[in-house]
């Protein structure tokens, strides 16, 4: 298994919780472990989550537009844009599940099955494969534990945002909150505000859980693909037709797994970088400019910023590793198979090597793609980071300190 027992246990517990809450249209089977189709009542709850998300998203955008036309503070405007982007991201995740729930379940179960495989040993594998397995296990375990810890910490931090204090009536004075539609902007008892606090906590938690699900399976899936590619590269110790044919067949299997990932998550992959990098820019701006105004309720800016950056950069970096490993392996295939064909030209086995060379030419570079928009490569992380920094500086120049204090 490519995750430590602690990371795998935490990952399984997370999946059981989101399935129990019916944020996903699946049921968790711990005996598999695997995801199963949800029962009719559970599917109804999932569709209810989906409908509420698609209803709230345009209403929130409209309310934020009204806030910008009014005299709302910069803190309320910035949080409004942040919340609108979060609702859009949640709607994107639910829409992807509604359209591709069977394919997503199949891909997730295939990843979960591969995570249960025994680790290679020096007796049944090369030392390079054992070292490659240990390296990937350490990396994927670290990323998984960081993601689960950030999710656990961010949920109570976002709860602080929804609880108004005597000197800050954020919940009922911010136009995008549901409480502002029914309550006057003055101090109310916590019992009266509790339904509105519960609603805001529900919408924020739903965004965190949905994003964590997609990020976790993209990261683990791409990490698994990269591990298989590098293991295949280390298996080049027999230069004969049978061994090379087996390697090419395994490569095509990895290529099919990547195509399933791209097809299952194509909507999410097409838009998650744009939305999350925009959210990250807003959070960086809020951390620099706004946290000193109200540290308690602005604590979500740095905390959510760290988690947002992690969730968007981790899959991109793993996708870049997959692209590099695939390119190296294809170059090795070309050198090995072509050399074998040239050495056997005109002699025995020439036809078999010719077929092998044609099979090698049919293999294409394995990449994580975002539909027909673009491919995830190593340079995407650098260019995206540049865009985040540029957008943050634009916000800092637009909203000066004297404007915020007014």
Protein Blocks (a to p, Z undefined) as FASTA:
>chain_A
ZZdfklmmmmmmmmmmmmmnomaccdcdfklpccddddfklmmmmmmmmmmmmmmmmmmm
mmmmmmmmmmcdfklmmmmmmmmmmmmmmmmmmmmmmmmmmmmmmmmmmmmmmmmpccdd
fklocfklmmmmmmmmmmmmmmmmmmmmmmmmmmmmmmmmmmccfklcfklmpmkbmklm
mpccddddfklmmmmmmmmmmmmmmmmmmmmmmmmmmmmmmmmmmmmmmmmmmmmmbccf
klmmmmmmmmmmmmmmmmmmmmmmmmmmmmmmmmmmmmmmmmmmmmmmmmmmmmmlmmmm
mmmmmmmmmmmmmmmmmmmmmmmmmmmmmmmmmmmmmmmmmmmgoiahklmmmmmmmmmm
mpccddddehjlbccdfklmmmmmmmmmmmmmmmmmmmcfklmmZZ
